[in-house]
Amino acid sequence: MRASLALAKLAAVLALSLIAGCTGDPVPAPSAAVARAPTPAVSGLAAALQAIGIAVPPRGKMIVVNIPSFELVALEDGKPFLRSRVVVGRPSTPTPELSTAIWAVTFNPSWTPTPAMVRWEGARHMPPGPHNPLGRILFELDNDQLIFLHDTNDRRYFDRPVRAFSHGCVRVEKAHALAAWALDVTAAEIDAAIARGRTNRETLATNIPVMLVYRTRFPDDDGRMADYPDVYRQQTAAAGAPGEGLPGACLGPL
């Protein structure tokens, strides 16, 4: 009898436990079963860049400057954010192919010419201001060739179809928009930093990879390939004829 009562009580307790289990808080799924955020799909432009050997990360920021098409492309999370016309080095002072990174943005930079510019062009040091060849914004690149991205005080060359006029650095038409994107600030904040008039360097929270490349076939926004002139005659040089110039630099030691 006692055994029967004990079994009955046990059955009742088990029933209550099952009911409580059905109506209580759900049991969390194992951590291994938690779905991860999907990797964003790259754009048609990014896929086309990857097809010509330029790796585009699916996350984060990246900049590609293509010398023959005289343009800069800023990408974020595998998608184009900004395209800008640029001025690159002359054939006698060509912009080199380079894998580097932006680590800071300097507002109201001064300009120190290289010894060759002083000797052959009579160039002089220029303080910050409207006549400075670097303009109001300098993108500091991690390299030992004195190659930078920068604004300019002379914007007339941006309207030309062939834009190879610099000493080797890359002049960016949309430098203000690029600075705001690189620093994750507003256009108004960029204008305010320039308006202060003093030289001020802002370090990026995370370096932005930059690739300076030489591709005579390069994609448009939709990923369609277009042909561009062999401005440095690299293809001619590869075929056996001499190329032109040595890598240039746009400013001397500071």
C-alpha positions in Angstrom: 0.0 0.0 0.0 2.7 2.3 1.1 4.7 1.4 -2.1 1.6 2.3 -4.2 1.2 5.7 -2.5 4.9 6.5 -3.0 4.6 5.6 -6.7 1.5 7.8 -7.0 3.3 10.8 -5.4 6.3 10.3 -7.7 4.0 10.2 -10.7 2.3 13.5 -9.6 5.7 15.2 -9.1 6.8 14.1 -12.6 3.6 15.4 -14.1 4.0 18.8 -12.4 7.6 19.0 -13.6 6.6 18.3 -17.2 3.9 21.0 -17.0 6.3 23.5 -15.6 8.8 22.7 -18.3 6.2 23.4 -21.0 5.1 26.7 -19.6 8.4 28.1 -18.2 11.2 30.1 -19.9 12.6 28.4 -23.0 16.0 26.8 -22.6 18.7 28.9 -24.4 20.1 27.2 -27.5 23.7 26.0 -27.3 26.2 28.7 -28.2 27.3 26.6 -31.2 23.8 26.8 -32.6 23.7 30.7 -32.6 23.6 31.9 -36.1 26.5 34.2 -37.2 25.9 37.5 -39.0 26.1 36.8 -42.7 29.2 38.1 -44.6 28.1 41.0 -46.8 28.1 40.3 -50.5 30.6 42.3 -52.5 29.4 44.6 -55.3 29.8 44.1 -59.0 32.7 46.6 -58.8 34.4 44.7 -56.1 34.0 41.4 -57.9 35.5 43.0 -61.0 38.5 44.3 -59.0 39.1 40.9 -57.6 39.0 39.4 -61.1 42.0 41.7 -62.0 44.0 40.7 -58.9 42.9 43.4 -56.5 41.6 41.7 -53.3 38.7 43.6 -51.7 37.8 42.6 -48.1 34.1 42.0 -47.4 34.3 44.1 -44.3 36.1 47.4 -43.5 37.4 50.2 -45.6 39.9 50.2 -48.5 41.1 52.6 -51.2 42.3 51.8 -54.7 44.0 54.4 -56.9 44.3 53.3 -60.6 47.0 55.3 -62.3 46.0 54.9 -66.0 42.3 55.8 -65.3 43.3 58.7 -63.1 40.8 57.8 -60.4 40.4 56.8 -56.8 37.8 54.3 -55.5 37.0 54.1 -51.8 35.2 50.9 -50.8 33.5 50.0 -47.5 32.2 46.5 -46.7 32.8 45.4 -50.3 30.9 48.2 -51.9 32.0 51.5 -53.5 31.5 54.5 -51.3 33.2 57.2 -53.4 34.9 57.6 -56.7 37.1 60.7 -57.4 39.2 62.0 -60.2 42.9 62.3 -59.3 46.1 63.7 -60.8 49.1 61.3 -60.8 52.8 61.7 -61.6 54.2 62.8 -64.9 55.9 60.1 -67.0 59.2 61.6 -65.9 58.2 61.4 -62.2 55.7 58.6 -62.2 53.5 57.5 -59.3 54.7 54.1 -58.2 52.6 51.0 -57.7 52.4 50.7 -53.9 50.6 48.8 -51.2 50.3 51.1 -48.2 47.8 52.5 -45.7 46.4 55.9 -44.5 47.2 56.2 -40.8 46.4 59.9 -40.3 44.9 63.0 -41.9 46.8 66.4 -41.6 44.8 69.6 -42.0 46.5 72.8 -43.3 49.9 71.1 -44.0 53.1 72.9 -45.0 55.0 71.8 -48.0 58.7 71.1 -48.2 60.0 70.5 -51.8 62.5 67.7 -52.5 66.1 68.7 -53.2 65.5 68.0 -56.9 62.6 70.4 -56.9 64.7 73.1 -55.2 67.6 72.6 -57.7 65.7 72.3 -61.0 62.5 74.2 -60.3 63.5 76.8 -57.8 60.8 75.5 -55.5 60.5 76.9 -51.9 59.0 75.8 -48.6 55.3 76.8 -48.5 53.5 77.4 -45.2 49.9 76.4 -44.7 47.4 78.4 -46.7 45.5 78.8 -49.9 48.7 78.8 -52.0 50.1 75.5 -50.6 50.5 72.8 -53.3 49.2 70.2 -50.9 46.0 72.1 -50.5 44.3 71.9 -47.1 44.3 68.2 -46.5 47.2 65.6 -46.6 46.5 61.9 -46.2 49.5 60.4 -44.5 50.6 57.1 -46.1 52.8 54.5 -44.5 55.7 54.3 -47.1 59.3 55.4 -47.5 59.0 56.9 -51.0 57.4 60.2 -49.9 54.2 59.4 -51.7 51.0 60.8 -50.4 47.3 61.5 -51.3 46.4 65.1 -50.9 44.2 68.1 -51.8 45.5 70.8 -54.1 45.5 74.5 -54.6 45.3 74.1 -58.4 42.1 72.3 -59.5 42.3 73.0 -63.2 43.9 69.7 -64.1 40.9 67.7 -62.8 39.0 68.7 -65.9 41.5 67.2 -68.3 41.1 63.7 -69.7 44.8 62.8 -69.2 45.8 63.8 -65.6 49.5 63.0 -65.3 51.0 66.3 -64.0 52.3 65.8 -60.4 55.8 65.0 -59.0 54.5 61.5 -58.0 52.0 62.1 -55.3 48.2 61.7 -55.9 46.1 64.8 -55.9 42.5 64.0 -55.0 39.6 66.0 -56.3 37.2 64.9 -53.6 39.7 65.2 -50.8 37.2 66.8 -48.3 34.7 64.0 -48.8 37.5 61.4 -48.5 38.7 62.9 -45.3 35.2 62.9 -43.7 34.8 59.2 -44.7 38.3 58.2 -43.4 37.8 59.9 -40.1 34.1 59.0 -39.7 33.1 62.7 -39.2 30.8 65.1 -41.0 31.7 67.5 -43.8 31.1 70.3 -41.4 33.7 69.0 -39.0 36.2 68.8 -41.9 35.4 72.4 -42.8 35.9 73.5 -39.1 39.3 71.8 -38.9 40.4 73.6 -42.0 39.0 76.9 -40.9 41.1 76.9 -37.7 44.1 77.6 -40.0 46.7 75.8 -37.9 48.4 72.5 -38.9 46.6 69.7 -37.1 47.1 65.9 -37.5 44.2 63.5 -36.7 45.2 59.8 -36.3 42.8 57.3 -37.7 41.2 54.8 -35.3 42.0 52.1 -37.8 44.5 52.3 -40.7 42.8 52.2 -44.1 44.6 50.0 -46.7 45.5 51.8 -49.9 46.6 50.2 -53.2 48.2 52.3 -55.9 47.9 50.1 -59.0 48.6 50.3 -62.8 45.7 48.7 -64.7 45.0 49.7 -68.3 41.7 47.8 -68.0 39.7 48.9 -65.0 36.0 48.5 -64.0 33.4 51.2 -63.8 30.8 51.4 -61.0 28.8 48.5 -62.5 31.8 46.3 -62.9 32.1 46.7 -66.7 35.7 46.8 -67.8 37.0 49.9 -69.7 40.3 50.5 -71.5 42.7 53.3 -70.5 45.9 54.6 -72.0 49.3 53.2 -71.1 50.4 56.5 -69.7 53.8 55.4 -68.5 54.4 53.1 -71.5 54.7 50.1 -69.3 53.4 47.8 -71.9 55.9 49.2 -74.4 58.7 48.7 -71.9 57.6 45.2 -71.2 57.8 44.5 -75.0 61.5 45.6 -75.0 61.5 49.4 -75.5 62.7 51.6 -72.6 60.1 53.0 -70.2 60.1 56.5 -68.9 61.1 58.0 -65.6 61.8 57.0 -62.0 59.3 57.0 -59.2 58.7 60.5 -58.0 58.0 62.2 -54.7 55.9 65.2 -53.9 57.7 66.6 -50.9 61.0 66.4 -49.2 62.0 65.4 -45.6 60.0 67.4 -43.1 
